[in-house]
Amino acid sequence: MKLWVVVPAYNEGAGITATLEALSAQRRAPEGVIVVDNASTDDTADVVRAYAAAHPELNLELLHESQKGTGSAADTGMRHAIARGATHLARTDADCLPPPHWTTAIVRAFDDGLQMVAGGLRPRTDEFPLTWKERRLLPLLQELAALFGRFRPANRDPDYLGPYVMSPACTLAITAELYERSGGFPRAPIEEVHDDRELVNRVRKVTTAYGRRRDVWVYWSMRRARAYGLRGTLSWYADHGHRPEVVDVRLPVRRPRRPPADPPKAPRVIDDADLVGRVLAQAERTPGAVALVHGPGDRRMTYGELRHRVLAVTHGLRRAGLRPGDGVLVGVRHSAETVIIALSVVAAGGTLVICDPGAGPQMFAARLRAARPRWVIAESALYSLNRLGVLRGVARRAGLLLPGVTDLRMRHVHVGPRLPGVPAGALDFAALMRGPAPEPDGERDPGAPAVVVFTSGTTSRPRGVVHSAASLAAGLELCRERFPLGPGDVVHDAGFMLGLPALLAGARWSIPSGRDPVDGFLPEVARRGVTHAFCVPVHLARMLEETDRLPRSLRYLLLGSAPVPPAVLRRAVAAAGERTEVLSVYAMTEMLPVSIADAHEKFAHWSGGAGGDLLGAPLPGVAARIADDGELLLRGPNTCLGYLGDPPLEWLETGDLARLDQRGRLVMVGRKKDMLIRGSVNIYPGLYEPAIAALPGVAEAAMVGLPDPVTRDEEVVVAVLPDGSVPPDALPARLRRELPEVIDAGALPDRIVVLPGFPRAGRSHKLDRAALRALVGRQRALAE
């Protein structure tokens, strides 16, 4: 099957780039794309030529048609595609945005036996903010038009072999054979005949192999509907009953806010430390470019749409009473909404409070007491699970029982449709995004607390890392300095480490849609044309068990959150080939990033026998020194302000034992705090052992890790000595029930063992962790 796409265009120079980008992003690349310039008087042709030169992989051709009418232009393009070898044809218009699955859905419909495929429309939201009525106007128009078309006298004729099916011209497909056999699009101006309706009726006279597919839809411009109004639009599409003075509606030109006699407004000066201000400035420069790709359907959000929504939510939160310094607890899974929330809260002067819902009820409550947020922004389902008594058991089993999250003394914002349990008076996040979006006023203090992230701790002393916008901006800038980012690049990351640098650079942020960090990761990278991706080593190891090649679009693969085992790194380099640079990132929540080493540096270090794990040279501005006991101490512009409730940090104590080699590079030689690493979670046994030992039935507790010989991901084992109050055989099951209440969910053990005694060392009778690790390792080997 050779599928070509035809795009008629008249005076679309301002917006056709977005349409071409949408066609470039198709999961199933078309054989060719033909833009037919219908005697435009603007720069449409120049824009298309420039795009074709910059994207040779699209196989984009430009034709010219002097006879006025979309039917004429479309027919010229269709017949040219057939002459170029096309067996199947699709059409969209220059003001429409086909989603990435569009061509795939068309091919699937052809495979099912259809010879002509009709699609549907969804409203574009990136051209201008839509009103509530306009958002519901398009579905209503489609249903009314489809209903009217079935009973319209011109569509009822004994020569027709099948029923009338509405087929918008901007989202239809047809076989080349049927196009020629039916006569194709009428070569007439749109004022005289609707070319899509005429084509359907021509097809109905020769075959019944046509039908409508709901998954063959495009984002459609609402500019004509806004210009004509509901009644005028219905009349126009029904039978040209509405005769507007201007048929070819274009977006209105915005009038200057000041009279022409006034001097031009000076451009805003954005402080480099103003993270949100820089993102908004970038969005203002490139409003039509795609900023976010998200969700299972690869939905897209432009920079203009992102900017409007951030400004609207910022304004709405301020108007509702959010004040500088207010803590805002966020309970929303990572998504496009999370990005908007984060930017809006910081823009409004608030402080994001990030608490893992899976930490367990007691830990969550302790963190809430420490942070004392005044606002909660959460998914509606989360409110239902925590407020409705009948659902609390479900919430507990799902790890989503969050004491205090529904406290009515706090202000609430719900994300998603209002469900039972959402507090009365809670603001609707969707309504905030649709609200007014005035330009920001007042200066934000980049040095003020912007984010609190809880990383570890106990119920008695939860530990929250406090960052400012300035410290985050400095870290993100270091990422951009190490690997280039710019328009056309696509970054795939579930966190903000790569995502925000992408927005600062005008690139595209691809947000993983799956909850599992492994399933679907690489297919999504390939489908979305990702150029930069971040991954945890143990997750990559699982992916490479299924494939030996990484997607060809990938230029940079960043591995972090845990040391990269040599075996995993070698497999990654082999799978990447020469086109992809594989980088290992050393960073922590308190300081992001510290250093970056490429794979070949690490291989050379290992082969030289120098020992330890090469982390790379500290990035510009990052100062490193080694304490007397060998611990690595760091500071720099990207260091956090400190820990919640503690004085500011002078030097960050990493807990890692390290040295500096002759070239000034960091080499890790061990862990001062016996830290364990499982997946992307750092686990400090000393934080949890006292809490475990305080549980009934436990005399003493110790936590050790058994690393996998290949991935180095650690099995976390809790060993306990019984105190006699609980039968030893029943103790593991009891601890399984009670541990989620007292320690982080990320630190819950993989295995619990009961021992008669712990191995000790020296006159101090100190726990010998190495011997204990060997003991539980032998037990595992015997069990296997």
C-alpha positions in Angstrom: 0.0 0.0 0.0 1.3 3.4 -1.0 -0.6 6.1 0.9 -0.1 9.7 -0.2 -1.6 12.7 1.6 -2.9 15.8 -0.2 -3.2 19.2 1.4 -4.9 22.0 -0.5 -3.9 25.5 0.8 -4.9 29.1 0.3 -3.2 31.9 2.2 -2.2 29.5 5.1 1.5 30.7 5.5 0.9 31.6 9.1 -0.3 28.1 10.2 0.6 25.4 7.6 3.8 24.6 9.4 1.8 23.1 12.3 -0.1 20.9 9.8 3.2 19.7 8.2 4.6 18.9 11.7 1.6 16.8 12.4 2.1 14.9 9.2 5.8 14.4 10.0 4.8 13.0 13.4 2.6 10.2 11.9 3.4 6.8 13.3 3.0 5.3 9.8 4.8 7.8 7.6 2.9 8.5 4.4 4.7 7.6 1.1 4.5 11.3 0.2 2.8 14.6 1.0 1.5 17.0 -1.7 0.7 20.6 -0.8 -1.3 22.3 -3.5 -1.0 26.1 -3.3 -4.3 27.4 -4.6 -3.1 30.8 -5.9 -2.1 32.1 -2.5 -1.2 35.8 -2.1 0.8 35.3 1.0 4.0 33.3 1.7 2.4 29.9 1.8 4.6 28.5 -0.9 7.8 29.8 0.7 6.9 28.3 4.0 6.2 24.9 2.4 9.5 25.0 0.5 11.5 25.9 3.6 9.8 23.0 5.5 10.6 20.6 2.7 14.2 21.6 2.7 14.5 21.2 6.5 12.6 17.8 6.5 13.7 15.7 3.5 12.4 12.6 5.2 8.8 13.7 4.7 9.0 13.5 0.9 7.0 16.8 0.6 6.1 18.2 -2.8 4.6 21.6 -3.7 2.2 22.1 -6.6 0.4 25.2 -7.8 -3.3 25.3 -8.9 -4.5 28.6 -10.4 -8.2 27.6 -10.6 -9.9 28.8 -7.4 -11.5 26.2 -5.2 -10.5 23.6 -2.7 -12.0 20.9 -4.9 -9.8 22.0 -7.8 -6.7 22.1 -5.7 -7.5 18.7 -4.0 -8.2 17.1 -7.4 -4.9 18.3 -8.8 -3.1 16.9 -5.8 -4.9 13.5 -5.9 -4.3 13.0 -9.6 -0.6 14.0 -9.3 -0.2 11.5 -6.4 -1.8 8.7 -8.5 0.7 9.6 -11.3 3.5 9.3 -8.7 2.4 5.7 -7.9 -0.1 6.2 -5.0 -2.5 3.3 -4.5 -4.3 5.0 -1.7 -5.1 8.7 -1.1 -5.8 10.8 2.0 -6.7 14.4 2.4 -6.5 16.9 5.1 -6.6 20.7 5.1 -3.9 23.3 5.9 -5.8 24.5 9.0 -6.1 21.0 10.5 -3.9 18.9 12.7 -4.0 15.1 12.2 -3.1 13.2 15.4 -0.2 10.8 15.2 -2.4 7.8 14.7 -4.3 9.3 11.7 -2.6 7.4 8.9 -2.5 4.2 10.9 -6.2 4.4 11.4 -6.8 5.0 7.7 -4.7 2.0 6.7 -6.5 -0.2 9.2 -9.8 0.9 7.6 -8.6 0.0 4.2 -7.3 -3.3 5.5 -10.9 -4.0 6.7 -12.2 -3.7 3.2 -13.3 -0.1 2.9 -12.5 1.8 -0.3 -13.4 5.2 1.0 -13.0 6.2 4.6 -14.9 9.1 6.3 -13.6 10.6 9.5 -14.6 13.1 12.2 -13.5 16.4 13.7 -12.4 17.7 17.1 -11.9 21.4 17.8 -8.5 23.0 17.8 -7.7 24.8 21.0 -4.3 26.3 20.1 -5.4 29.1 17.8 -7.5 31.0 20.3 -9.2 30.2 23.6 -12.5 28.5 23.1 -15.7 29.3 25.0 -17.7 26.6 26.7 -20.2 26.8 23.9 -17.6 26.6 21.2 -16.1 23.5 22.7 -19.5 21.8 22.4 -20.4 23.5 19.1 -18.3 21.2 16.8 -19.8 17.8 18.0 -23.2 19.3 17.7 -22.5 20.6 14.2 -21.3 17.2 13.1 -24.3 15.3 14.4 -26.8 17.9 13.0 -25.0 17.9 9.6 -24.9 14.1 9.5 -28.6 13.9 10.4 -29.6 16.5 7.9 -27.4 14.9 5.2 -29.4 11.6 5.5 -32.7 13.4 4.7 -31.4 16.1 2.3 -33.3 15.7 -1.0 -30.1 16.0 -3.1 -28.6 13.0 -1.2 -31.7 10.8 -1.8 -31.7 9.3 -5.3 -32.5 5.8 -6.6 -29.1 5.7 -8.3 -27.3 5.6 -5.0 -26.2 2.2 -4.0 -25.9 2.9 -0.3 -26.8 5.4 2.5 -25.4 8.9 2.7 -22.4 9.2 5.1 -21.0 12.6 6.1 -17.3 12.8 5.2 -15.5 16.1 6.1 -13.0 16.8 3.3 -10.2 17.5 5.7 -10.2 13.9 7.1 -11.1 11.4 4.4 -9.3 8.7 2.4 -10.0 6.8 -0.8 -8.3 4.2 -3.0 -6.7 5.6 -6.2 -8.9 3.2 -8.3 -12.1 4.4 -6.7 -11.1 8.0 -7.0 -10.7 7.8 -10.7 -13.7 5.5 -11.2 -16.0 7.9 -9.3 -14.7 11.1 -11.0 -13.0 12.5 -7.9 -13.5 16.0 -6.3 -15.5 18.5 -8.3 -13.4 21.3 -9.8 -15.5 24.1 -8.5 -15.3 27.0 -6.0 -16.5 26.2 -2.5 -19.1 28.9 -2.8 -20.8 26.8 -5.5 -20.5 23.2 -4.2 -19.3 21.4 -1.1 -16.6 19.2 -2.6 -16.7 16.5 0.1 -20.5 16.0 -0.2 -20.2 15.8 -4.0 -17.3 13.2 -3.7 -19.4 11.0 -1.4 -22.4 11.1 -3.7 -20.2 10.2 -6.7 -18.8 7.2 -4.7 -22.3 6.1 -3.7 -23.1 5.6 -7.3 -20.4 3.0 -8.0 -19.8 1.1 -4.7 -21.1 0.4 -1.2 -17.5 -0.1 0.2 -17.4 3.1 2.1 -18.0 4.0 5.8 -17.2 6.3 8.7 -14.5 5.5 11.2 -14.4 7.3 14.6 -10.7 7.0 14.9 -10.0 8.8 11.7 -10.3 12.3 13.1 -8.4 15.6 12.9 -8.2 18.7 15.0 -10.3 21.3 13.0 -10.0 25.0 13.0 -12.9 26.8 14.7 -12.3 30.1 13.0 -15.1 29.7 10.5 -17.5 28.6 13.2 -16.6 31.7 15.3 -16.9 34.0 12.3 -20.3 32.7 11.2 -21.9 31.7 14.5 -23.9 28.6 15.1 -26.9 29.5 12.9 -24.7 30.8 10.1 -22.4 27.8 10.2 -25.3 25.4 10.0 -26.8 27.3 7.1 -23.5 27.5 5.2 -22.8 23.8 5.4 -26.4 22.8 4.8 -26.8 24.4 1.4 -24.9 27.7 1.3 -27.9 29.4 2.8 -25.6 31.7 4.6 -23.6 33.9 2.2 -20.8 35.6 4.1 -18.8 38.4 2.6 -15.6 36.5 3.3 -15.6 32.8 2.7 -11.9 32.2 3.3 -11.9 33.1 7.0 -8.5 33.7 8.6 -7.6 34.3 12.2 -8.3 37.9 13.2 -5.3 40.1 13.4 -4.9 41.3 17.0 -5.1 45.0 17.4 -2.2 46.6 19.3 -3.0 47.3 22.9 -1.8 50.9 22.6 -2.6 53.5 20.0 -0.1 53.6 17.1 1.2 56.9 18.2 2.5 55.5 21.5 6.1 54.3 21.6 6.4 50.5 21.2 6.4 48.5 24.3 9.8 47.5 25.5 10.4 43.7 25.5 10.2 42.0 28.9 13.5 41.3 30.5 13.5 37.8 32.0 15.9 37.0 34.8 17.8 33.8 34.0 16.8 32.5 37.4 13.1 33.0 36.6 12.3 29.5 35.5 8.6 30.0 34.7 9.2 33.4 33.1 11.7 31.8 30.7 9.2 29.1 29.7 6.5 31.6 29.1 8.8 33.8 27.1 9.8 30.8 24.9 6.1 30.0 24.4 5.4 33.6 23.4 8.1 33.3 20.7 6.9 30.0 19.2 3.1 29.7 20.0 2.4 27.3 17.1 5.2 24.8 17.9 4.3 21.6 19.8 5.4 21.8 23.4 4.0 18.6 24.9 3.1 15.1 23.6 1.2 13.1 26.1 -1.4 10.4 26.7 -1.9 7.0 25.0 -3.2 8.8 21.9 -0.1 11.0 21.6 -2.1 14.1 22.1 -0.3 17.4 21.4 -0.3 20.7 23.1 1.3 23.7 21.5 3.4 26.3 23.2 0.6 28.9 22.7 -1.9 26.6 24.4 0.5 25.8 27.2 1.2 29.5 27.8 -2.5 30.4 27.9 -3.4 27.6 30.3 -0.5 28.4 32.7 -1.4 32.1 32.7 -5.1 31.3 33.2 -4.5 28.9 36.1 -2.0 31.3 37.7 -4.6 34.1 37.5 -7.4 31.8 38.8 -5.3 30.7 41.8 -4.4 34.2 42.7 -7.9 35.4 42.3 -9.1 32.5 44.6 -6.7 33.6 47.3 -3.3 31.9 46.8 -0.6 34.0 48.4 3.2 34.0 48.0 4.6 31.2 50.1 1.5 29.1 50.3 2.2 25.4 50.1 0.3 23.5 47.4 0.1 19.7 47.8 -0.2 18.0 44.4 -2.0 14.7 44.0 -2.0 14.3 40.2 -0.3 11.5 38.2 2.4 12.8 35.9 0.7 14.2 32.9 0.3 17.4 30.9 -1.9 18.7 33.7 1.0 18.2 36.2 3.3 20.4 34.0 0.6 23.1 33.9 0.1 22.9 37.7 3.8 23.0 38.5 4.4 26.1 36.3 1.2 27.8 37.5 1.8 27.4 41.2 5.4 28.7 41.0 4.2 31.6 38.8 1.6 32.5 41.4 4.3 32.5 44.1 3.3 29.3 45.8 5.4 26.3 46.9 4.8 22.9 45.3 4.7 20.1 47.9 5.5 16.7 46.4 4.5 13.8 48.6 4.5 10.2 47.2 0.9 8.9 47.7 2.5 5.4 48.0 4.4 6.3 51.1 1.7 4.9 53.4 -0.9 6.7 55.5 1.3 7.4 58.6 4.2 8.6 56.5 1.9 10.8 54.4 0.3 12.3 57.4 3.7 13.1 58.9 4.9 14.8 55.8 1.7 16.8 55.6 2.2 18.0 59.2 5.8 19.0 58.3 4.9 20.9 55.1 1.6 22.4 56.3 0.2 23.2 52.8 -2.8 25.5 52.5 -3.9 24.2 49.1 -4.5 20.8 47.6 -4.7 20.1 43.8 -5.7 16.4 43.4 -7.5 14.1 41.0 -11.2 13.8 41.7 -10.9 10.0 42.2 -8.3 10.7 45.0 -10.9 12.8 46.9 -13.5 10.1 46.4 -11.2 7.3 47.7 -10.3 9.3 50.8 -13.7 10.9 51.7 -16.2 8.1 51.0 -16.1 5.5 53.8 -17.1 2.7 51.5 -14.0 3.3 49.4 -11.4 3.7 52.1 -10.6 0.0 52.1 -10.0 0.2 48.4 -7.8 3.3 48.9 -5.7 1.5 51.6 -5.2 -1.6 49.4 -4.1 0.7 46.5 -1.7 2.6 48.7 -3.8 5.8 48.3 -5.2 6.3 51.8 -3.9 9.8 52.4 -4.9 11.2 55.9 -5.5 15.0 55.8 -5.8 15.4 52.0 -9.5 16.2 52.3 -9.0 18.6 55.2 -11.7 21.2 54.7 -9.6 23.9 56.3 -7.5 23.8 53.1 -8.5 25.2 49.7 -9.1 22.5 47.1 -8.8 22.1 43.3 -10.1 19.0 41.6 -8.6 17.6 38.4 -11.1 15.7 36.3 -14.9 15.6 36.5 -16.5 16.3 39.8 -17.1 13.0 41.6 -18.8 12.2 44.9 -16.3 13.1 47.7 -14.9 16.2 46.0 -15.1 18.9 48.7 -17.9 21.5 48.3 -16.4 24.7 47.0 -13.4 23.0 45.3 -12.3 24.8 42.2 -12.5 23.0 38.8 -9.0 22.8 37.2 -10.5 22.6 33.7 -12.5 25.8 34.4 -9.4 27.5 35.6 -7.6 26.6 32.4 -10.5 28.1 30.3 -10.5 31.3 32.4 -9.0 34.7 31.6 -5.2 34.6 31.1 -3.8 38.1 31.7 -0.1 38.7 31.4 1.8 38.2 34.7 2.1 41.2 36.9 4.6 41.7 39.7 8.0 40.2 40.1 8.5 36.6 41.3 11.4 36.1 43.8 13.5 33.4 42.1 15.3 32.7 45.4 12.1 31.9 47.4 11.1 28.3 48.1 9.4 26.9 45.0 9.3 23.1 45.6 9.4 20.8 48.5 10.2 17.1 47.6 10.0 14.5 50.3 12.7 11.9 49.6 13.0 9.7 52.8 12.8 9.9 56.6 10.6 8.4 59.3 7.2 9.4 60.7 9.0 11.3 63.4 11.3 13.1 61.1 10.3 13.3 57.5 12.9 14.9 55.3 11.8 17.4 52.6 14.3 18.9 50.1 13.5 22.6 49.4 14.4 24.1 46.1 14.0 27.6 44.7 13.2 28.4 41.1 16.8 29.7 40.8 18.4 26.5 42.0 16.2 24.5 39.6 16.9 26.8 36.7 20.6 26.6 37.3 20.5 22.8 37.3 18.4 22.7 34.1 20.8 25.0 32.4 23.7 22.6 33.2 21.7 19.9 31.4 21.3 22.0 28.3 25.0 22.9 28.3 26.1 19.2 28.3 23.9 18.1 25.4 22.3 20.4 22.8 18.6 21.0 22.8 16.6 23.1 20.4 13.5 23.2 18.1 12.9 19.9 16.4 14.3 17.9 19.3 11.9 15.6 21.3 12.7 14.8 24.9 11.2 11.7 26.6 11.2 11.9 30.4 8.6 11.2 33.2 10.3 13.9 35.3 11.3 17.5 35.0 15.1 17.0 34.6 14.9 16.8 30.8 11.4 18.1 30.3 11.8 21.6 31.5 15.1 22.1 29.6 13.2 21.1 26.5 10.6 23.8 27.1 13.3 26.4 27.8 14.9 25.5 24.4 11.7 25.4 22.3 11.9 21.6 21.9 9.1 19.1 22.5 8.5 17.2 25.8 7.2 13.7 25.3 5.6 12.6 28.6 5.5 8.7 28.9 1.9 7.6 29.0 2.3 4.2 30.7 2.4 3.7 34.5 5.0 0.9 34.1 8.4 2.5 33.4 9.3 -0.4 31.0 6.3 -1.6 29.1 5.8 0.5 26.0 8.7 2.8 26.7 10.8 2.0 23.6 7.8 1.8 21.2 6.7 5.2 22.4 10.2 6.6 21.9 10.2 5.3 18.4 6.6 6.4 17.6 7.2 9.9 18.8 10.6 10.4 17.1 12.3 11.0 20.5 15.9 12.4 20.3 16.7 12.5 24.0 15.5 10.0 26.6 16.1 9.4 30.3 16.0 5.9 31.8 16.9 4.1 35.0 19.6 1.4 34.4 17.6 -1.5 35.9 14.6 -0.6 33.7 16.8 -0.4 30.6 18.2 -3.8 31.4 14.7 -5.2 31.3 14.0 -3.5 28.0 17.2 -4.9 26.4 16.0 -8.4 27.3 13.3 -7.9 24.6 15.3 -6.1 21.9 18.9 -5.5 20.8 18.3 -2.2 19.0 17.3 1.2 20.3 15.1 3.5 18.1 17.0 5.2 15.3 15.7 8.7 16.2 17.5 8.6 19.6 20.6 10.7 19.8 21.1 10.9 23.5 20.3 8.2 26.1 20.7 9.4 29.7 21.0 6.8 32.5 20.6 7.9 36.1 19.0 7.4 39.6 21.5 4.6 40.2 25.0 3.4 39.2 25.2 1.9 35.7 26.6 -1.7 35.9 29.2 -2.3 33.2 27.2 -5.2 31.7 24.1 -3.0 31.2 26.2 -0.1 29.8 27.8 -2.4 27.3 24.4 -3.7 26.1 23.1 -0.2 25.9 26.0 1.0 23.7 25.7 -2.1 21.5 21.9 -1.5 21.1 22.4 2.2 20.4 25.1 2.0 17.7 27.2 5.0 16.7 24.2 7.3 16.2 23.3 7.5 20.0 25.5 8.9 22.8 24.9 7.0 26.0 25.5 9.2 29.1 25.5 8.4 32.8 24.2 11.1 35.1 25.2 11.6 38.7 22.6 13.6 40.5 20.4 13.6 43.6 17.2 15.3 44.6 19.2 17.9 46.5 21.4 18.8 43.5 20.5 18.1 39.9 22.8 17.3 38.1 26.3 17.0 39.5 28.3 15.4 36.7 27.8 13.5 33.5 30.1 10.8 32.0 29.8 9.2 28.6 30.0 5.5 28.2 33.4 5.4 26.6 34.9 7.4 29.5 33.5 4.8 31.9 34.8 1.9 29.8 38.3 3.4 29.7 38.2 3.9 33.5 37.2 0.3 34.1 39.7 -1.1 31.7 42.5 0.9 33.2 42.0 -0.8 36.6 41.7 2.4 38.5 38.9 1.1 40.7 35.6 2.7 41.7 32.8 4.1 39.5 33.7 7.1 37.3 31.1 9.8 37.7 32.7 12.4 35.4 34.0 15.9 36.0 31.8 18.2 38.1 29.7 20.4 35.8 30.6 24.1 35.5 29.9 26.0 38.8 29.7 22.8 40.8 32.3 22.7 43.6 33.4 19.4 45.1 35.6 18.4 48.0 36.4 15.3 49.9 35.9 15.3 53.6 38.4 13.8 56.0 36.4 10.6 56.2 36.2 10.3 52.4 32.6 11.6 52.0 31.9 13.7 48.9 30.7 17.3 49.7 29.1 19.5 47.1 27.8 22.9 46.5 26.8 25.1 43.5 24.1 27.3 42.1 21.9 24.2 41.6 22.1 23.0 45.2 18.8 23.0 47.1 18.2 25.6 49.8 18.2 22.9 52.5 15.9 20.5 54.2 12.5 21.6 55.4 12.8 23.0 58.9 16.6 23.0 59.0 19.0 25.9 58.4 20.4 26.5 54.9 23.1 24.2 53.6 26.7 25.3 53.3 27.9 22.0 51.8 25.7 19.1 50.7 26.7 15.9 52.4 26.1 13.3 49.8 26.7 10.1 51.9 28.9 8.9 49.0 32.5 8.0 49.5 34.6 9.4 46.6 37.9 10.7 45.3 39.1 13.0 42.6 41.3 11.6 40.0 44.3 13.3 38.3 42.0 14.9 35.8 39.7 16.3 38.5 36.9 13.8 37.8 34.8 12.3 40.5 35.2 8.6 41.2 32.7 6.9 43.7 34.3 4.3 45.9 31.5 3.4 48.3 28.6 4.6 50.4 29.1 6.1 53.8 25.6 5.4 55.0 25.2 1.8 53.6 22.7 3.2 51.2 20.7 0.6 49.1 19.4 1.3 45.6 16.4 -0.5 44.2 15.2 0.8 40.9 15.3 4.6 41.2 14.9 4.6 45.0 17.7 5.3 47.4 17.1 3.5 50.7 19.1 4.4 53.9 18.8 1.5 56.4 19.7 3.8 59.3 16.5 5.8 58.8 14.2 2.8 59.0 15.8 0.2 61.3 14.8 2.0 64.6 11.1 2.2 63.4 11.1 -1.5 62.5 12.7 -2.4 65.8 10.0 -0.6 67.7 7.2 -2.8 66.3 5.7 -5.5 68.6 7.5 -8.8 68.3 10.9 -7.3 67.2 13.9 -7.1 69.4 16.3 -5.8 66.7 16.2 -5.1 63.0 18.7 -4.7 60.2 18.2 -3.9 56.5 20.7 -5.1 53.9 20.7 -5.4 50.1 21.7 -8.3 47.9 22.7 -6.8 44.5 21.8 -8.6 41.3 25.1 -9.7 39.7 24.1 -8.2 36.3 21.9 -5.2 37.0 23.2 -4.4 40.5 19.6 -3.6 41.4 19.2 -4.7 45.0 16.9 -7.0 46.7 16.0 -5.4 50.0 16.0 -7.8 53.0 14.9 -7.0 56.5 16.4 -9.3 59.1 14.8 -9.3 62.6 15.5 -10.8 66.0 12.3 -11.8 67.7 11.5 -10.6 71.3 9.4 -13.7 72.1 6.1 -11.9 72.2 5.1 -13.1 68.8 5.7 -16.6 67.4 8.7 -16.4 65.0 6.8 -18.2 62.3 4.0 -15.5 62.4 6.3 -12.5 62.6 7.0 -12.0 58.9 3.3 -11.9 58.0 2.6 -9.5 60.8 5.4 -7.2 59.8 4.1 -7.3 56.2 0.9 -5.8 57.5 2.5 -3.2 59.8 5.5 -2.0 57.9 3.5 0.1 55.4 2.3 2.2 58.3 5.7 3.2 59.5 8.2 3.4 56.6 8.3 4.7 53.1 6.6 2.5 50.5 9.8 2.7 48.4 11.7 1.1 51.3 9.4 -1.8 51.9 11.4 -5.0 51.9 11.4 -7.7 49.2 12.0 -10.3 51.9 11.7 -10.6 55.7 13.8 -13.2 57.5 13.8 -14.1 61.2 17.2 -15.0 62.7 18.2 -16.3 66.1 21.0 -13.8 66.2 23.0 -11.3 64.2 26.7 -11.6 63.3 28.8 -9.2 65.3 32.3 -7.8 65.0 34.9 -6.3 67.3 34.9 -5.5 71.0 32.0 -3.2 70.5 29.9 -6.1 69.3 28.8 -3.9 66.3 26.6 -5.4 63.7 28.7 -7.0 60.9 26.6 -6.0 57.9 28.9 -7.8 55.4 28.5 -11.0 57.4 24.7 -10.5 57.6 24.5 -9.9 53.9 26.4 -13.1 53.2 24.2 -15.0 55.6 20.9 -13.9 54.0 22.5 -14.5 50.6 23.2 -18.1 51.5 19.6 -18.5 52.6 18.4 -17.2 49.3 20.7 -19.5 47.4 19.4 -22.5 49.4 15.8 -21.5 48.8 16.5 -21.3 45.1 
